[in-house]
């Protein structure tokens, strides 16, 4: 199985899990906004300072949407996949 196909499959499963997680939360909007904000901040920080660790993560639509829905774990997965 190709790495990219595996990555997209894992991301799709993670999106479904996170949507279910947000649906069950008492404060749905607040938890989504907090997760999206921290994910976007982590993505911007990796984009700006990632060269120090050798991670080159661009700010594109897929990465921004992924970090908004999945948060910081998505950014961590991007950094790990960058080293593979």
C-alpha positions as semicolon CSV with decimal commas, in nm:
position;residue;x (nm);y (nm);z (nm)
1;X;0,000;0,000;0,000
2;X;0,129;0,340;-0,093
3;X;0,214;0,582;0,188
4;X;-0,002;0,861;0,048
5;X;-0,309;0,635;0,022
6;X;-0,255;0,517;0,376
7;X;-0,223;0,877;0,493
8;X;-0,552;0,980;0,329
9;X;-0,730;0,680;0,477
10;X;-0,604;0,758;0,825
11;X;-0,703;1,124;0,784
12;X;-1,054;1,028;0,672
13;X;-1,096;0,798;0,973
14;X;-0,961;1,067;1,204
15;X;-1,204;1,325;1,064
16;X;-1,497;1,093;1,131
17;X;-1,373;1,026;1,484
18;X;-1,325;1,397;1,555
19;X;-1,669;1,487;1,418
20;X;-1,823;1,227;1,646
21;X;-1,614;1,362;1,934
22;X;-1,734;1,718;1,874
23;X;-2,094;1,597;1,839
24;X;-2,085;1,436;2,184
25;X;-1,927;1,732;2,364
26;X;-2,141;1,950;2,587
27;X;-1,987;2,270;2,445
28;X;-1,958;2,173;2,078
29;X;-1,871;2,509;1,928
30;X;-1,620;2,610;2,195
31;X;-1,431;2,280;2,175
32;X;-1,425;2,294;1,794
33;X;-1,298;2,653;1,792
34;X;-1,029;2,570;2,049
35;X;-0,914;2,263;1,853
36;X;-0,914;2,449;1,522
37;X;-0,725;2,744;1,667
38;X;-0,454;2,535;1,830
39;X;-0,419;2,323;1,516
40;X;-0,384;2,628;1,292
41;X;-0,132;2,789;1,527
42;X;0,072;2,468;1,533
43;X;0,065;2,453;1,151
44;X;0,179;2,814;1,118
45;X;0,460;2,759;1,370
46;X;0,581;2,447;1,186
47;X;0,560;2,634;0,856
48;X;0,762;2,926;0,991
49;X;1,016;2,743;1,211
50;X;1,007;2,390;1,071
51;X;1,330;2,440;0,877
52;X;1,513;2,418;1,210
53;X;1,415;2,052;1,243
54;X;1,405;1,980;0,870
55;X;1,026;1,985;0,828
56;X;0,895;2,173;0,526
57;X;0,515;2,185;0,565
58;X;0,343;2,426;0,324
59;X;0,029;2,623;0,403
60;X;-0,217;2,482;0,150
61;X;-0,589;2,408;0,157
62;X;-0,551;2,045;0,263
63;X;-0,319;2,126;0,552
64;X;-0,527;2,419;0,675
65;X;-0,853;2,219;0,666
66;X;-0,686;1,918;0,827
67;X;-0,540;2,122;1,109
68;X;-0,876;2,296;1,160
69;X;-1,069;1,970;1,194
70;X;-0,810;1,745;1,356
71;X;-0,601;1,998;1,544
72;X;-0,245;1,949;1,666
73;X;-0,232;1,569;1,609
74;X;-0,275;1,632;1,235
75;X;0,024;1,866;1,234
76;X;0,231;1,613;1,427
77;X;0,141;1,345;1,171
78;X;0,243;1,579;0,889
79;X;0,581;1,637;1,049
80;X;0,634;1,263;1,103
81;X;0,536;1,186;0,744
82;X;0,773;1,455;0,625
83;X;1,062;1,254;0,770
84;X;0,953;0,923;0,608
